[in-house]
Amino acid sequence: MFTTRPELQGTHGMVASTHWLASAAGMSVLERGGNAVDAAVAAGFVLQVVEPHLNGPGGDVPVLVAAPGRDVEVYCGQGPTPAAASIERYRDLGLDLVPGTGLLAAVVPGAFGAWTLLLEQRGTWRLRDVLEPAIGYAADGFPLLSDTAATIGRVQELFRDEWPTSAATWLTDGGVPAAGTRFRNPVLAQTYRRIVQEAEAAASGREEQLAAARDVFYRGFVAEALDTWCRTQELMDTSGRRHGGLLTGDDLAQWQPTVEQPVSLDYGGLTIHKTGAWGQGPVLLQWLQLLSGYDLAGMGHLSVDWVHTVVETGKLAFADREAWYGDPAHVNVPLEVLLSPEYADARRALVGDHASYDLLPGSPDGRIPRLPTIGSGVVAAAGAGEPTVQRDGATRGDTCHVDVVDRDGMMVSATPSGGWLQSSPTVPELGFCLGSRAQMLWLEPGLPSSMAGGKRPRTTLTPSLATRDGVPHLAFGTPGGDQQDQWQIGFLLAHLHAGLGLQAAIDAPAFHSDHAPSSFYPRQAAPGRLVVETRLPAEVLVGLRERGHDVQPAGDWTLGRLSAVGRDPQTGFLKAAANPRGMQGYAVGR
């Protein structure tokens, strides 16, 4: 099978991420004796600086971590909505959707809390040391990505006219910085430095300093700046009007990151671990349970039967996401039934030879499903999930990803996102903006993902980690919004059923469906639409159209930004691979 680059193999450690600087930063930590968690946290903070259109300090992150002899754990860095948030509050403002940008879409920024708790409990390095690369890039500069420059270009008028603090941060000499130029964010560097200084002044021990750093962020000067910003500003958002924010200092002070058990499923000799239903992660597990009833290997990789079967079973899993997933602290998600073989057997009967154009959730335990009212229109096909920003600030932000394995077999998979430079105006004292994750909640009562105060939005962030006989085996993931699990399942199935190595499975032609409603403003859907890379054979595209799929070509190398690390149980060799699409994801290791 053709590959764009070799699959890396070694014995010391591997890091794969969506940006070469983050991968290099993580590897430098492994080279200096840090473990996989130390490396992942250092890489995660670098991603906040060098991929600012894809994530930021005001965003969120779910993390899966596994080590030999220990259970897999999920670190939840998804903050909840403000206590004051309610359907009535937004309806009183004349809104029927949560705006996709601006202060009304802000939730508690959870990334800092999750990264520091992970480092405290499972790492070995101090905060100062893991933040050093990120501070260096923010203060001294980094080469600006072409996608970052393009994103800034699309919102430059909005910045100049409505978000002057963002203009001051992201426009240079009044204009859009050119791709490849050295870009600095000195205010963000100073924010990181001050957090470290105050944490070190408060405590001397490593763990105590990390706990103190969370206090600084959620109950100290960072929280104070965010509270003041939301109370005193009224800023343009995608509604076409100016609004203040609902987030308060009390919301930040009362939040703590959590450590949870994963949701897991056995498939293909592996146990696949995902986050709970506050993310879309269980979709992949439902999907695999459905696919367990088919002979994919016998169909042939990327044949008409293979693609049709994968797409049609995926539609059923995503329909259940819409009907049943939400924050388990607020809603009763029937996950045990949704993941059961008996439920999958009944659902599998709905898969026919022709593409479905209906959204068909099931009835676990006899419950009657209820779907949200879906907006009309079409989701963009080519480059789906990439940041697309309109004049009014409308954006479909994307995400980052990082995977790490160290010499002892510890693995980390994390998908940082939110707090995009285009999601909300920059807080001038901090050098970063709040996220817009509340746009994923519906202003329609009675749904699992209906708006409520203190509720985690049902996100699309969905890192993956697989064990074999309890031993960490594979960590993988991708940015891409609603497409994340769709591109991941293509990778996993190619690896398990077609026998492809990690790099070949990443390089293989990708596809996804836009059938289910988007999780992002303006919440549109395109029933039956199947987006494909045109490297799929012409006869396969013809066959899919004959089966009723609305096939939309998206170019040869356009879908997904996967990365992965693994460990061969036979040789003990560590492995890594990264996505060539976009020409910025890299794997490193030795």
C-alpha positions as CSV (number, residue, x, y, z in Angstrom):
1,M,0.0,0.0,0.0
2,F,1.3,3.4,-1.0
3,T,2.4,5.7,1.9
4,T,3.5,9.3,1.9
5,R,6.2,8.7,4.5
6,P,7.5,5.8,6.6
7,E,5.8,4.5,9.7
8,L,8.2,5.4,12.5
9,Q,9.5,2.6,14.7
10,G,11.7,2.8,17.7
11,T,12.1,1.9,21.4
12,H,12.5,5.2,23.3
13,G,9.3,7.2,22.6
14,M,7.0,8.6,19.9
15,V,4.9,11.7,19.5
16,A,2.5,12.4,16.7
17,S,0.4,15.6,16.4
18,T,-1.2,18.1,14.0
19,H,1.8,20.4,14.1
20,W,5.5,19.7,13.8
21,L,6.5,22.1,16.6
22,A,4.2,20.4,19.1
23,S,5.5,17.0,18.1
24,A,9.1,18.2,18.5
25,A,8.4,19.8,21.8
26,G,6.8,16.6,23.1
27,M,9.8,14.5,21.9
28,S,12.2,16.9,23.5
29,V,10.5,16.1,26.8
30,L,10.8,12.4,26.3
31,E,14.5,12.8,25.4
32,R,15.1,14.6,28.7
33,G,13.5,11.8,30.8
34,G,9.8,12.9,30.9
35,N,7.0,10.4,30.5
36,A,4.2,10.4,28.0
37,V,2.0,12.7,30.1
38,D,4.8,15.3,30.5
39,A,5.3,15.2,26.7
40,A,1.6,15.4,25.9
41,V,1.1,18.4,28.2
42,A,4.1,20.3,26.8
43,A,2.8,19.6,23.2
44,G,-0.7,20.6,24.2
45,F,0.4,24.0,25.4
46,V,2.5,24.5,22.3
47,L,-0.6,23.8,20.2
48,Q,-2.4,26.6,21.9
49,V,0.3,29.0,20.6
50,V,1.1,27.7,17.1
51,E,-2.4,26.6,16.0
52,P,-4.4,29.5,17.5
53,H,-7.2,29.2,14.9
54,L,-7.8,25.6,16.1
55,N,-7.5,25.9,19.9
56,G,-6.5,28.2,22.7
57,P,-6.2,28.6,26.5
58,G,-9.9,29.5,26.5
59,G,-10.8,26.2,25.0
60,D,-11.3,22.6,26.1
61,V,-9.7,19.2,25.9
62,P,-10.6,15.5,26.6
63,V,-7.6,13.3,27.3
64,L,-7.3,9.5,27.5
65,V,-4.3,8.0,29.3
66,A,-3.3,4.4,29.8
67,A,-0.3,2.7,31.3
68,P,0.7,-0.9,31.8
69,G,-0.9,-2.2,35.0
70,R,-3.4,0.6,35.3
71,D,-6.9,1.2,34.1
72,V,-7.5,3.7,31.2
73,E,-8.7,7.0,32.5
74,V,-10.4,10.0,30.9
75,Y,-9.5,13.5,32.0
76,C,-12.4,15.8,31.2
77,G,-11.4,19.3,30.3
78,Q,-14.9,20.2,29.0
79,G,-16.2,23.1,31.1
80,P,-19.9,23.6,31.6
81,T,-22.2,26.5,30.7
82,P,-22.6,29.4,33.0
83,A,-25.1,29.0,35.9
84,A,-27.2,31.8,34.4
85,A,-27.6,30.1,31.0
86,S,-31.1,28.9,30.2
87,I,-33.3,28.5,27.2
88,E,-35.4,31.4,28.5
89,R,-32.4,33.7,28.9
90,Y,-31.5,33.2,25.2
91,R,-35.1,33.3,24.0
92,D,-35.6,36.6,25.8
93,L,-32.7,38.0,23.6
94,G,-34.7,37.0,20.5
95,L,-32.4,34.0,19.7
96,D,-33.5,30.5,18.5
97,L,-29.9,29.2,18.3
98,V,-26.9,30.0,20.5
99,P,-24.6,32.2,18.4
100,G,-21.6,30.5,16.9
101,T,-19.2,33.2,18.1
102,G,-19.0,35.9,20.8
103,L,-19.6,36.0,24.5
104,L,-23.0,34.3,24.7
105,A,-21.4,31.0,23.5
106,A,-18.7,30.9,26.2
107,V,-18.4,28.1,28.7
108,V,-15.9,27.6,31.5
109,P,-12.5,27.1,29.7
110,G,-11.5,23.6,30.7
111,A,-8.2,22.9,28.9
112,F,-5.9,24.4,31.5
113,G,-7.6,22.5,34.3
114,A,-7.4,19.2,32.6
115,W,-3.8,19.6,31.4
116,T,-2.6,20.6,34.8
117,L,-4.5,17.9,36.7
118,L,-3.2,15.3,34.3
119,L,0.3,16.6,34.8
120,E,-0.2,16.6,38.6
121,Q,-1.5,13.1,38.9
122,R,0.2,11.2,36.1
123,G,3.3,13.3,35.1
124,T,6.7,14.0,36.6
125,W,7.6,17.5,35.4
126,R,6.9,20.9,36.9
127,L,4.6,23.4,35.3
128,R,7.4,25.8,34.6
129,D,9.3,23.1,32.6
130,V,6.3,21.9,30.5
131,L,5.3,25.5,29.7
132,E,8.8,26.6,28.6
133,P,8.3,25.7,24.9
134,A,4.9,27.4,24.7
135,I,6.2,30.5,26.4
136,G,9.2,30.6,24.1
137,Y,7.1,30.5,21.0
138,A,4.6,33.0,22.3
139,A,7.3,35.5,23.3
140,D,10.0,34.9,20.6
141,G,7.7,34.0,17.8
142,F,6.9,31.0,15.5
143,P,6.3,30.6,11.8
144,L,2.6,31.5,11.1
145,L,0.7,28.8,9.3
146,S,-0.9,29.6,6.0
147,D,-4.3,28.4,7.4
148,T,-3.9,30.7,10.4
149,A,-3.1,33.7,8.1
150,A,-6.1,32.8,5.9
151,T,-8.4,32.6,8.9
152,I,-7.2,36.0,10.1
153,G,-7.7,37.4,6.6
154,R,-11.3,36.2,6.6
155,V,-12.1,38.0,9.8
156,Q,-9.9,41.1,9.4
157,E,-12.9,43.4,8.8
158,L,-14.8,42.1,11.7
159,F,-11.7,42.6,13.9
160,R,-11.2,46.2,12.7
161,D,-14.9,47.1,12.9
162,E,-16.2,45.2,16.0
163,W,-13.4,43.4,17.8
164,P,-10.5,45.9,18.2
165,T,-8.7,43.8,20.9
166,S,-8.5,41.0,18.4
167,A,-7.2,43.4,15.7
168,A,-4.5,44.5,18.1
169,T,-3.5,40.9,18.8
170,W,-3.7,39.3,15.3
171,L,-3.2,42.1,12.8
172,T,0.3,43.4,12.3
173,D,0.8,47.0,11.1
174,G,-2.9,47.1,10.5
175,G,-2.9,44.2,8.1
176,V,-3.0,40.5,7.9
177,P,0.3,38.8,8.8
178,A,1.8,36.8,5.9
179,A,2.1,33.0,6.1
180,G,5.5,32.0,7.2
181,T,6.3,35.2,9.0
182,R,7.5,35.2,12.6
183,F,4.4,35.8,14.8
184,R,4.4,36.7,18.5
185,N,1.8,36.9,21.2
186,P,3.7,38.6,24.0
187,V,0.6,39.1,26.2
188,L,-0.1,35.4,26.2
189,A,3.5,34.7,27.1
190,Q,3.2,37.0,30.0
191,T,0.0,35.3,31.1
192,Y,1.7,31.9,31.2
193,R,4.7,33.4,33.0
194,R,2.5,35.1,35.6
195,I,0.6,31.8,36.3
196,V,3.9,30.0,36.9
197,Q,5.3,32.8,39.1
198,E,2.2,33.0,41.3
199,A,2.0,29.2,41.5
200,E,5.6,28.9,42.6
201,A,5.1,31.7,45.1
202,A,2.2,29.8,46.6
203,A,3.8,26.4,47.0
204,S,7.2,24.6,46.7
205,G,6.2,21.0,45.8
206,R,5.5,20.0,42.2
207,E,1.9,18.8,42.8
208,E,1.1,21.7,45.1
209,Q,2.3,24.2,42.4
210,L,0.1,22.6,39.8
211,A,-2.9,22.8,42.1
212,A,-2.0,26.4,42.9
213,A,-1.8,27.2,39.1
214,R,-5.4,26.0,38.7
215,D,-6.3,28.4,41.6
216,V,-4.5,31.2,39.7
217,F,-6.4,30.4,36.5
218,Y,-9.9,29.7,37.9
219,R,-9.9,31.8,41.1
220,G,-7.1,34.3,40.5
221,F,-6.1,37.0,38.0
222,V,-7.2,35.0,34.9
223,A,-10.7,34.5,36.3
224,E,-11.0,38.1,37.4
225,A,-10.1,39.3,33.9
226,L,-12.6,36.9,32.3
227,D,-15.4,37.9,34.7
228,T,-14.8,41.6,34.1
229,W,-14.7,41.1,30.3
230,C,-18.0,39.3,30.2
231,R,-19.7,41.8,32.5
232,T,-18.5,45.0,30.8
233,Q,-18.4,44.2,27.1
234,E,-21.2,43.9,24.5
235,L,-19.7,42.5,21.3
236,M,-20.9,41.4,17.8
237,D,-21.6,37.7,17.3
238,T,-23.2,35.6,14.6
239,S,-26.7,36.8,15.4
240,G,-25.7,40.1,13.8
241,R,-26.2,41.9,17.2
242,R,-24.0,42.8,20.1
243,H,-24.3,40.9,23.3
244,G,-22.5,40.6,26.7
245,G,-21.6,37.3,28.3
246,L,-23.1,35.1,31.0
247,L,-19.9,33.6,32.3
248,T,-18.9,34.8,35.8
249,G,-16.0,34.5,38.2
250,D,-18.2,32.2,40.3
251,D,-18.7,29.8,37.4
252,L,-15.0,29.5,37.0
253,A,-14.3,29.2,40.8
254,Q,-16.8,26.4,41.3
255,W,-15.5,24.2,38.4
256,Q,-13.0,21.4,38.7
257,P,-11.7,19.1,36.0
258,T,-12.8,15.4,36.6
259,V,-11.2,12.0,36.1
260,E,-13.6,9.5,34.8
261,Q,-13.8,5.9,33.6
262,P,-14.0,5.5,29.8
263,V,-16.8,3.9,27.8
264,S,-15.3,0.8,26.2
265,L,-16.1,-1.9,23.7
266,D,-14.3,-5.0,22.5
267,Y,-13.8,-5.2,18.7
268,G,-11.2,-6.9,16.5
269,G,-9.1,-8.2,19.3
270,L,-8.9,-4.8,20.9
271,T,-10.7,-2.9,23.6
272,I,-11.6,0.6,22.3
273,H,-11.9,3.3,24.9
274,K,-13.7,6.6,24.5
275,T,-15.1,9.5,26.6
276,G,-18.6,9.4,28.0
277,A,-21.7,10.7,26.2
278,W,-20.8,14.4,27.0
279,G,-18.8,13.9,23.9
280,Q,-19.6,12.0,20.7
281,G,-17.1,9.3,21.5
282,P,-19.6,6.5,22.1
283,V,-20.7,6.9,18.5
284,L,-17.6,5.1,17.4
285,L,-18.4,2.2,19.8
286,Q,-22.0,1.9,18.6
287,W,-20.7,2.0,15.1
288,L,-18.2,-0.8,15.7
289,Q,-20.9,-2.9,17.4
290,L,-23.1,-2.5,14.3
291,L,-20.2,-3.4,12.0
292,S,-19.4,-6.5,14.0
293,G,-22.2,-8.2,12.1
294,Y,-20.5,-7.8,8.7
295,D,-17.5,-9.4,7.0
296,L,-15.7,-6.3,6.0
297,A,-12.5,-8.1,5.2
298,G,-14.4,-10.2,2.7
299,M,-15.9,-7.1,1.1
300,G,-12.5,-5.7,0.2
301,H,-11.1,-2.5,1.5
302,L,-12.8,0.6,0.1
303,S,-15.0,-1.4,-2.2
304,V,-18.6,-0.2,-2.9
305,D,-19.9,-2.7,-0.4
306,W,-17.3,-1.6,2.3
307,V,-18.0,2.1,1.9
308,H,-21.8,1.7,1.7
309,T,-21.9,-0.6,4.8
310,V,-19.7,1.8,6.8
311,V,-21.7,4.9,5.8
312,E,-25.1,3.4,6.4
313,T,-24.3,1.9,9.8
314,G,-22.7,5.2,10.8
315,K,-25.9,7.1,10.0
316,L,-27.7,4.9,12.6
317,A,-25.0,5.6,15.2
318,F,-25.1,9.4,14.6
319,A,-28.9,9.4,14.7
320,D,-28.7,7.9,18.2
321,R,-26.2,10.6,19.1
322,E,-28.7,13.3,18.2
323,A,-31.6,11.6,20.1
324,W,-29.8,10.3,23.2
325,Y,-26.4,11.9,24.0
326,G,-25.9,14.6,26.5
327,D,-24.1,15.4,29.8
328,P,-24.8,12.3,32.0
329,A,-24.9,14.6,35.0
330,H,-28.0,16.2,33.6
331,V,-29.7,13.5,31.5
332,N,-30.1,9.7,31.6
333,V,-28.2,8.4,28.6
334,P,-29.0,4.7,28.0
335,L,-25.5,3.8,27.0
336,E,-25.6,0.2,28.2
337,V,-28.4,-0.6,25.9
338,L,-27.1,1.5,23.0
339,L,-23.8,-0.4,23.1
340,S,-25.4,-3.9,23.5
341,P,-25.2,-6.6,20.8
342,E,-28.9,-7.1,21.0
343,Y,-29.6,-3.4,20.2
344,A,-27.1,-3.5,17.3
345,D,-28.7,-6.6,15.9
346,A,-32.1,-4.9,15.8
347,R,-30.7,-1.7,14.3
348,R,-28.6,-3.6,11.7
349,A,-31.9,-4.7,10.0
350,L,-32.4,-1.1,8.9
351,V,-29.4,-1.1,6.6
352,G,-30.4,-1.8,3.1
353,D,-28.8,-1.8,-0.4
354,H,-29.8,1.8,-1.0
355,A,-28.6,5.0,0.8
356,S,-30.9,6.2,3.5
357,Y,-32.1,9.8,3.5
358,D,-33.8,9.6,6.9
359,L,-32.4,10.2,10.4
360,L,-33.5,7.1,12.2
361,P,-32.7,6.9,16.0
362,G,-33.6,3.8,17.9
363,S,-35.7,3.2,20.9
364,P,-33.5,1.8,23.7
365,D,-35.6,0.2,26.5
366,G,-38.6,1.2,24.5
367,R,-38.0,4.9,25.0
368,I,-39.4,7.2,22.3
369,P,-36.6,9.2,20.6
370,R,-36.9,12.9,20.0
371,L,-34.8,14.7,17.5
372,P,-34.1,18.5,17.4
373,T,-35.6,20.7,14.8
374,I,-32.9,20.7,12.1
375,G,-32.2,23.8,10.0
376,S,-32.4,23.7,6.3
377,G,-29.4,24.1,4.0
378,V,-26.2,22.3,3.1
379,V,-23.0,21.8,5.0
380,A,-19.9,22.6,3.0
381,A,-18.3,19.5,1.7
382,A,-14.7,20.2,0.7
383,G,-12.5,20.9,3.7
384,A,-15.4,20.1,6.1
385,G,-14.4,20.9,9.7
386,E,-11.8,23.5,8.7
387,P,-12.3,27.0,10.0
388,T,-14.7,28.9,7.7
389,V,-15.4,32.4,8.8
390,Q,-17.9,34.8,7.3
391,R,-18.1,38.6,7.5
392,D,-20.4,38.5,10.6
393,G,-17.9,36.2,12.4
394,A,-19.7,32.9,11.6
395,T,-17.2,30.1,12.0
396,R,-16.9,26.4,11.9
397,G,-13.7,26.0,14.0
398,D,-11.6,23.0,13.9
399,T,-9.3,21.2,16.4
400,C,-5.9,19.8,17.1
401,H,-4.7,16.4,18.2
402,V,-1.7,14.8,19.9
403,D,-0.7,11.2,20.7
404,V,2.3,10.1,22.7
405,V,3.8,6.7,23.8
406,D,6.9,6.5,26.0
407,R,9.4,3.7,26.5
408,D,7.4,2.2,29.4
409,G,4.3,1.9,27.2
410,M,2.3,4.7,28.7
411,M,0.0,6.3,26.1
412,V,-1.9,9.5,25.8
413,S,-4.5,10.6,23.3
414,A,-5.8,14.2,23.5
415,T,-8.0,16.4,21.2
416,P,-7.6,20.1,22.2
417,S,-10.1,22.5,20.7
418,G,-12.1,25.7,21.3
419,G,-11.0,29.2,22.1
420,W,-10.2,29.8,18.5
421,L,-8.9,33.3,17.7
422,Q,-12.0,33.8,15.5
423,S,-14.5,32.5,18.1
424,S,-14.6,35.5,20.4
425,P,-12.8,38.8,20.9
426,T,-9.3,38.6,22.6
427,V,-9.3,39.5,26.3
428,P,-6.7,42.2,26.2
429,E,-5.1,41.5,29.6
430,L,-4.6,37.8,28.8
431,G,-3.8,37.5,25.1
432,F,-6.5,34.8,24.4
433,C,-10.2,34.6,23.9
434,L,-13.0,32.5,25.4
435,G,-14.4,29.6,23.5
436,S,-17.8,29.1,21.9
437,R,-18.8,25.6,22.9
438,A,-22.3,26.5,24.1
439,Q,-23.3,26.7,20.4
440,M,-23.6,22.9,20.6
441,L,-26.6,23.1,22.9
442,W,-30.1,23.5,21.6
443,L,-32.6,26.2,22.6
444,E,-35.3,23.7,22.3
445,P,-36.6,22.0,25.5
446,G,-36.8,18.3,26.1
447,L,-33.6,17.2,24.3
448,P,-30.6,15.5,25.9
449,S,-28.5,18.4,24.6
450,S,-30.9,21.2,25.5
451,M,-29.4,24.4,27.1
452,A,-29.2,24.4,30.9
453,G,-27.0,26.1,33.4
454,G,-23.9,24.2,34.6
455,K,-24.2,21.6,31.8
456,R,-21.4,20.2,29.6
457,P,-22.2,20.7,25.9
458,R,-22.2,17.5,23.9
459,T,-19.0,18.1,22.0
460,T,-17.5,16.4,18.9
461,L,-14.1,16.0,20.6
462,T,-13.3,12.4,20.6
463,P,-9.8,11.0,21.2
464,S,-9.3,7.2,21.0
465,L,-7.2,4.7,22.9
466,A,-7.1,0.9,22.4
467,T,-5.8,-1.8,24.7
468,R,-5.0,-5.4,24.0
469,D,-5.4,-7.8,26.9
470,G,-5.3,-4.7,29.2
471,V,-2.0,-3.4,27.8
472,P,-1.9,0.0,25.9
473,H,-1.8,-0.8,22.2
474,L,-2.9,2.2,20.1
475,A,-3.7,5.9,20.6
476,F,-5.2,7.9,17.7
477,G,-7.5,10.7,16.7
478,T,-8.1,13.7,14.4
479,P,-9.6,17.1,14.3
480,G,-12.7,17.6,12.2
481,G,-15.8,18.4,14.2
482,D,-18.6,15.9,13.4
483,Q,-16.2,14.1,11.0
484,Q,-13.8,13.1,13.8
485,D,-15.1,9.6,14.5
486,Q,-15.9,9.1,10.8
487,W,-12.3,9.6,9.8
488,Q,-11.1,7.6,12.8
489,I,-13.3,4.6,12.0
490,G,-11.9,4.5,8.4
491,F,-8.4,4.5,9.8
492,L,-9.2,1.8,12.4
493,L,-11.0,-0.5,10.0
494,A,-8.2,-0.2,7.4
495,H,-5.7,-1.2,10.1
496,L,-7.7,-4.1,11.6
497,H,-9.5,-5.5,8.5
498,A,-7.2,-4.6,5.6
499,G,-4.0,-5.1,7.5
500,L,-2.6,-1.7,6.8
501,G,0.1,-0.2,9.0
502,L,-0.6,3.1,10.8
503,Q,0.8,5.3,8.1
504,A,-0.8,3.5,5.3
505,A,-4.2,3.5,7.1
506,I,-3.9,7.3,7.6
507,D,-2.9,7.8,3.9
508,A,-5.7,5.7,2.5
509,P,-8.5,7.5,0.7
510,A,-11.0,9.0,3.2
511,F,-14.7,9.7,3.2
512,H,-17.5,10.9,5.5
513,S,-21.2,11.6,5.6
514,D,-22.9,15.0,6.2
515,H,-26.2,13.1,6.8
516,A,-26.6,14.0,10.5
517,P,-27.1,17.7,11.6
518,S,-24.0,19.7,12.3
519,S,-23.0,20.2,15.9
520,F,-22.0,23.8,15.0
521,Y,-24.0,26.9,14.2
522,P,-26.2,27.1,12.1
523,R,-26.9,23.4,12.8
524,Q,-27.6,22.3,9.2
525,A,-27.8,18.9,7.7
526,A,-27.4,17.4,4.2
527,P,-29.2,14.0,4.1
528,G,-27.6,11.4,2.0
529,R,-24.5,13.5,1.2
530,L,-21.3,11.4,1.0
531,V,-18.1,13.4,0.8
532,V,-15.2,11.5,-0.7
533,E,-11.6,11.9,-1.6
534,T,-11.3,11.5,-5.4
535,R,-8.5,8.9,-5.0
536,L,-11.3,6.4,-4.6
537,P,-11.5,4.4,-7.8
538,A,-14.0,5.8,-10.4
539,E,-15.9,2.5,-10.4
540,V,-16.5,2.8,-6.7
541,L,-17.8,6.3,-7.0
542,V,-20.2,5.2,-9.8
543,G,-21.3,2.2,-7.7
544,L,-22.0,4.5,-4.7
545,R,-24.1,6.8,-6.8
546,E,-26.0,3.8,-8.2
547,R,-26.9,3.0,-4.6
548,G,-28.4,6.4,-4.1
549,H,-25.6,8.2,-2.3
550,D,-25.2,12.0,-3.0
551,V,-21.5,11.6,-3.8
552,Q,-19.6,14.9,-3.5
553,P,-15.9,14.8,-4.6
554,A,-13.6,16.8,-2.2
555,G,-10.2,16.5,-3.9
556,D,-7.5,13.9,-3.6
557,W,-6.0,14.8,-0.2
558,T,-8.5,16.9,1.8
559,L,-10.2,14.8,4.5
560,G,-8.9,14.2,8.0
561,R,-5.8,15.1,10.0
562,L,-5.2,11.8,11.7
563,S,-2.3,10.9,13.9
564,A,-1.5,7.7,15.8
565,V,1.0,6.0,18.0
566,G,1.2,2.3,18.9
567,R,3.2,-0.5,20.4
568,D,3.8,-3.8,18.7
569,P,3.1,-6.6,21.4
570,Q,5.3,-9.0,19.6
571,T,8.5,-6.9,19.2
572,G,7.9,-4.2,21.8
573,F,8.7,-1.6,19.1
574,L,6.9,1.7,19.4
575,K,5.3,3.1,16.3
576,A,3.9,6.4,15.1
577,A,2.4,8.0,12.0
578,A,0.9,11.4,11.1
579,N,-1.3,12.9,8.4
580,P,0.2,14.4,5.2
581,R,-2.9,16.4,4.4
582,G,-2.3,20.1,5.1
583,M,1.4,19.5,5.3
584,Q,1.8,20.3,9.0
585,G,1.1,17.1,11.0
586,Y,4.2,15.2,11.9
587,A,5.3,12.1,13.9
588,V,8.7,12.0,15.6
589,G,10.4,9.4,17.7
590,R,13.4,7.1,18.1
